[in-house]
Amino acid sequence: MTRDSQSDEGRTMNYGKEKIRVYRTYATPLEGIETIPESSFDGRPNTLFGMDVRVRVEGEAFLPSFSEGDNSMVVATDSMKNFVHHHVGEYEGATLEGFLEHVGTALLETYEQMESVEISATEIPFEERLVPDEDGFDESELVFGVADGESAYGELVLDSGEDGPVLEDQRSGVTDIELVKVKDNSFTGFVQDEYTTLPERENRTLYVAMDIFWSYADAGAALAPESDQYVPAEQVRDIAQVVFDELDVNSIQDLIYQVGLRVLERFPQLETVGFEANNRTWIGVRDDLEGDAKVLREPDVPTGFQQFSMDRDDLEAETE
Ligand SMILES: O=c1[nH]c(=O)c2[nH]c(=O)[nH]c2[nH]1
């Protein structure tokens, strides 16, 4: 979160609950999503939706709980967990971000002593399992596998204003993307000096992990119930894999920049896109096999990482 966790006096004071894992069956389906060239994703039935939620609250009224052991204003974090559980059942929308706004608003409206709430959630992913039907195989409407792939992510900050809760900050994302490209990827031209032992690689097998985050020019667009401005995590994930497939890039730095440009191009409603990438590239053991075949092994620690954020000025600079 870009916003710091300090109160006006420069003091850090907050508390909350994390790792609230909660599941909802038969939530409202996500519909009306425009497709983009990189993705077939056009919605989600939301038959089974899991989330790992974190709530953090602030307010001057909590000072006596720290300084005097006076809990009269303290909403127990156990109650926060119950509050989240209850509101998962009340929420009528179809998005993670919408749920966060729903529960965050309800917290501020219920507890006057809360001046601000920061709430985030990571999707716990499930995938429909394939079962036979008349024409072959189709996705089961009942049975899901626990998926270990990407997760949608959302976070927002709401402050209590004179006329009710005010949205101060919002960020969405997709985390835990892991992609391997078996060839057509290089890492060359880097600094060569007395510390360099890594060989230049004209054609490496690249294994990259990445989290992608984005923010909207108008944060409300992410939350409006019938918004055609909503950017689904699945489409951003698909952009990352398509750009990786299409381009022969010379580094992870080069890859994430190109993915970022494509995301900003596809979604004019976004203001920024940011990356946290991790290099998990395997180490070659044998490259004496036929053609492009190799044998590879897990890399050793330590591992490299790349962080980068960009905005519409970067896209404009490219298209000038
Ligand atoms: O894509 C890469 N970027 C780097 O900065 C780097 N450094 C390194 O050792 N391997 C790689 N790969």
The ligand as an ORCA input file, in Angstrom:
! r2SCAN-3c Opt
* xyz 0 1
  O      16.108    -11.574    -16.862
  C      17.106    -11.457    -16.131
  N      17.409    -10.243    -15.588
  C      18.490    -10.050    -14.763
  O      18.750     -8.911    -14.282
  C      19.308    -11.175    -14.477
  N      20.421    -11.348    -13.731
  C      20.776    -12.667    -13.812
  O      21.748    -13.176    -13.215
  N      19.897    -13.325    -14.628
  C      18.970    -12.432    -15.050
  N      17.875    -12.548    -15.855
*
